Amino acid sequence: MAAVARLLGVDYLTFRSACYGLSRPSEIIRERTPALLGVELERLFTEDKLAEPKRSEAVATR
């Protein structure tokens, strides 16, 4: 995971959190991970984690 995070140019803890479903994957993670791993985005993250955040979640992450 640390090596993939470095290749993606993101913080390891941010990447790990997204992988374990603790947070929504950032735009960079959503864009770069499928290309790097050769796997479709939908196979990497659940549908609810790929969905746009609800208003209350968006405010909480600012």
Buried (B, 14 or more C-beta within 10 A) or exposed (E): EEEBBEEBEBEBEBBBBBBEEEBBBBEEBBEBBBEEEEEEBEEBBEEEBEEEEEEEEEEEEE
